[in-house]
């Protein structure tokens, strides 16, 4: 097919079409961020702050706050001895202090697990 100046002009016109397809994602993305990420980040930040204040530093170096889902905080601990010691510390009353301090963030339970999560 040989392109004539009219065909080329028509092709050029279609290539440079300024018509918008769909709607802008900006408002939906902002709403999604505010509903899920920002709200969750605020809660987890509060919990992390309390965790850092109440849990001895030697344990903080060996654990990772992995997730917060339905009021349950999952904490990964890097070794079995640290996991055992942290579990004992939580059972001795530290867990109650953390849960009480983080009640406004919706924290109801702390789950410890071996391994450092997704890192």
N, C-alpha and C positions, 0 to 999 in steps of 0.2 A: 504494500500500500504506500503510495506516494503522498507525502504530506504537503498540502497546499498552505499558503499563508492563512487562509480562513480556518483550516483544520488546526494549524498551530496556535492561532489566536484562541480558538475554542478550547483546546487542551490547556493552554496557559491559564485561561479563565477558570477552568475547573480545578486546576492545581492550586490556585491562589484563592480559593473560595473562603470567604470570611464567615460562613455560616457556622454556628455553634452546634455541637452535637451534645445532647443531654443538658444537664445542669451542672453548675459549678460544685465541686466537692468540698470547697473550703468550709462552708457552714456545717455540713455533716461531719467533717473531720474534727472540727472544733467541738461539736456536741459530743461526738464519740470520745474524744480525749477527756473532756470534762466529766463525762459519766463513768468512764472506766479507769483510765490511767491516773488522772489527777486525784480522784477520790481515793483510789487504792494506794497511791503513793503517799498521800497525806496520812492515812491510817498506818501504813507500814513504817513511815518515818517516825511517828509517835512511838510505836512499839520498839523500833530500833533505838530510839533515844533512851527509853526506860530500860531496855535490855542492857545498853552500854553503861548505865548508871548503877544497876543493881547486880549484874552478873560480874564476878571477879574478872579482871583483865586476862588472867591466865587462861580462862575458858573462852573469852571473846576471840582470842587469837586462834582458837582451834575449832570454831563453829561458824556457821553461815545461816542467816535467816533466809530460808528459801522461798517460802510462799505463805500467803494468808488467804485461806478459803473457808467460807462459812464459819468464821470465828475460830478456826483452827490454824495455829502458827506451826509450820513445819521447819524444824531446825536440824541441819546436817552437822554432824560432828566428825572430825577427821580420823579419830582412832577409837578403838574399843575402850581403852582405859579412860580417856577423856569423856567418852559417852557415859560410862558407868559413874564417874565422879560427878558429872553434871546432873545426871538423873538423881543421884543421891542428894545433891544440893537442892534441886528443885523440890524433891519430896520433903526435905527438912523445913519447908516453909517459904522458900524463895518463889516457888510457882504461884502461891497465893498472893504474894506481894506484887508480882508482875501482872497477874490477872486483874487485881484490884486497881492498879495504876493504869492499866490499859482498857478498862471496862468501856470507856467512851469510844475507843477505837473498835469495839466489837469483839475483842479477844476473849475467848471462852475456854481455850484448850491449847496446850503446848505439846507437840509431838516431836520427839527426838528420833533421829535415825542415823545410822552409820554411813559415812561417805560424805564427800563435799559437794553434793548436788551436781549441777550442770557445768561446773567450772573445769 
